[in-house]
């Protein structure tokens, strides 16, 4: 156990998923709450058959080396949150899933460990961009290199992206020659107590990346905030104000899973 009471457990909190199985080890605080996952295996299966090659993810961190990450919000990118697991499970792998990604471009915003984006690559999406703050790009690159052959890895771009309309347009220009992104993913990126009001810039980035036929998959976990607001309702109102229509996909609370498309004008 480290000086802050962090220790490594051998099991990962159940994700309540049907088509992915998450195994591995995670670091927990002194109260037993999961704070960081040090290794993960993610299997994608349906009716006993493998849907895609498993993902093997690692942080290669000990409890002591984890602690410096906690100076800011970047620690949130060291955990596979259940919102991301549910998005993969219900929106990408379930029979009759609403979005097909094969042969389509994908951008994951606030990718963290990059699991949804890497699953899309496993399912034939290309190109794929996994975007995060600068401190987590190296982790994304290491996990892509560990899970994809060199030629396949060339189609997965791990990069820093500061959420703004301007930076999102630059990403479109560099990745797709200015064309809209086919599929945009975003998991658990709206939570005011941790991220502040950066959901406003997230709205700008999504609006700049999306075109008239883009599919946008957003999963958020609703968390109780004492004397405050988690920001999710304001974010969803902003999506509607930007001309996006939402359909809700079935999943268990507290996760909300939404499929957005641009409303016809």
N, C-alpha and C positions, 0 to 999 in steps of 0.2 A: 504494500500500500504506500502511496506517495504522501508527501507532506500535506496535501490538501484533502487527503482521505479518498483519493481515487484508486480503485482497484479493478482488475480485469475479471469479468465473469465469463462463463463458458456457454451461455445461452443468450439468445436474442429475444426480445419481447415479441410475442405473437403479433402478426400483422393482420390477421383476419382476412386472409386472401384465399382464393380458390385455385388459381392457376400459376402462382409462383410460391416457391418454398424458400424461405430465408433461413440460413444456418450460419453460425459463426460465433465470434466472441465480441463482447462489448465492454467498455469501461463504465463503471458506475460510481456515483458519489457516495458519501458516507451514509446517506439515507437509502441507498440501493436504487436510486433513479439512474436510468441510462443517460449518459452524456456523450459518449463517443464509441464508435464501433471500430475495433482494431483489425478485424478480418471478417469477410462475408462471402458466402457462396449463395448465389441466387439461381435456382433452378426453375425453368419454365415448362410446365407439364399440363397435359389435359388427358383425362381418361387413361392415365398410366403411360402416355406417349410423350416423348420430349418434343416441345414445340421449337426450341432453339437451343443452341449450345449454352451451357451455364456460364454465368459471369463469376469470376473470382476476383474479389476486391480486397485490397489491404491498405492500411494507413502506414504500416511499418513504423509504428510509434509505441513507445512504452508509456506507462502512466505519467512518468516524470516529464517526458518530452511533449505530452499532450497539453500540459498546463499553460505554456506560453500562448497557445492559441486562444485562450479564454480572455485575452485583453480586449476583445471586441466581439462582433457578431459572427466572425468567420468560423467559430466552433460549430455553428449550426450546419456547416457543410461537411462535417465529419460523421454524420449519422444518416442512415437511410430512414427517413421519417415515414410514418404509415401513410401519409397523403401520397407520397411518391409510389409506395408499394401498391396502394389501391388504384392509382391511375394506371399503372402497368397492368394490373390484374383485370380491372373492369373495362378499361377503355381501349386496350391494345390486344389482350390475349383472350378475353372471353368470347364464346361463340356469338356471332352477330355484333361484334365490337363496332362502334360507330365510325371509327377512323381506320382506314388502311394506310400504311406508311410505305409500303414497298415501292421503290422507284421515285419517292418524293423527297423533297428537301425538308429538313427538320432543324429547328433551333430550340434548344432548351435554355430558358432564362433562370438564373439562380440555380445552376445545375447541382451544386453540392457534390455528391459522389458521382453524379452523372448517370444513374441507373436508368431512368426512363429513356434518355437519349441513346444510351448504349443498347438498350433493348430494341429501340427502333432500328439501329444499325444492324443488329442481329436479324431483324425481320426484313431487311433489304432496303432500308432508307438510305439515300445518298443525295447530296452531301449532308452531313450532320454537324452542327456546331454546338458544342457544350460551352456555355458562357458562365463566368463567375467573376468574383473579385480576384485581384492579382494573386493574393496569398494562397489561393486554392487551385490555381491553374496547373501547377506542377503535379499535384495529386491526381488531377484528371488525366494528365498526360501519362503518368505512370500506369494508371489503371487501364487506359486504352491500349498502351503498349503491351501490357500483360495479357490482354484478352483478345487482341485482334492481330492477324498476320500483317506484316508490313504493308502490303498492297491495300488491304482493307482499312488499315489505320490511316492511310493517306486521305481517305474520304471523311475522316472525323477530325474536326478542327476544334481544339481546346484553346479558348482565348478569354482574355479579360474583356468584359463589357460593362461600361458605366451606363446605367439606364438613362437614356435621354432620346429624344426624337432624332437628334443629329447623329449620335453614335449608332443608333439602330439602322439609320439609312446608310451609314458607312459600312456596316456589316452586310447589308443587302448588296451593296455595290461590290464588295470584295468577294463575297461568297457566291453570289448569283447574278452578277452583272446588272444589279438593280432590280431584278425580278422579285416579286413577293415571295415570302416563305410559304411553303405548302402547309406545314404543320408546326405549330408553336406550342411548346410545353412549358408549364410553370407550376411548381409544386411547393406549397407552404412558404410562399415568399411575402405574405401579407400578415404582419403581426406587429402592431404599433409598439408594444412595450419593448420589443427587441430591435425592430428595424425602423422605428419612427414612421414618418409620413413618406418614405421613399416609394410607397405604392403609387403615388402621383406620377413619379418618373417611370414606374413600371407601366402605367397606362399609356404613356407617351411611346415607350419602346414597342409595346404590342401593336399600337395603332400604326406605327411606322413600318413594322415588319409585315403586317397582314395585308393581303389583297382581297379581292372580291370572292375568291374561292378557297381561302385559307381555312383550315380547321385549327381551332385553339382549344387546347385541353388544359384546364386549370383545376387543381385540387388544393383545397385549403382545409386546415383543421381548426374548428371553432374552439377557442379556449376562453375560459372565464377570466375576465379582467376586473379586478376589484376597483370600483370607482372610476371606471374608464371604458374604453372601446377597443376591440381588437383591430378595427379598421376594415374588416372584410365587407361590411355592408356598404361603406363608402366606396370601396374599390369596385364592387359589383355595380353600384349605381353609376360609377364612372365608365365602366364598360358599356352599359346601356346608353349613356349619353354620347359615347363615341360611335354608336351605330351598330353594336354587336347584339345579336339575339342569343339567348342561352337556353339550352335544354339540360335538365339535370339527369345524371346517370345514377342508377341505384347503387348505393353503398351504405354502410352502417355509420351512424353518428359516432364520433363528432366530425368525421371527414365529410366534406361536401365536394362532389365531383361534377364539373360542368363542362359542356361542349359548346363553344361559342362559334358562330359564323356571322359574317357581315349581313345585315339586313339589306334586302333589295331596295334600291331607290328608284 
